[in-house]
Amino acid sequence: MNNYSLSPDEIKYQQALKRVKKIKGFYTHAVVYVVINIAIIFSKMNFTGNGNWNFEWRDLSTAFFWGIGLLGHALSVFMPTM
């Protein structure tokens, strides 16, 4: 389907549909980020047996760097285009 045969309302609808898909893709990415990183953090925690959790902050490197990518995704979706 080309844009030459579409009415202005249909073009706006197609643009809105594309934007909704981008937003949905971002929120899917965000949910996967949260779920996976919670699983990683809990798998890295060691219970010492005396009531304390032993956790090293370097175990957050995946969350940190993936978070940078998620931020880039958010900016690409939600920042206004020029």
Helices and strands as residue ranges (DSSP letters): G 3-5, H 8-44, E 46-47, E 53-54, G 57-60, H 61-78
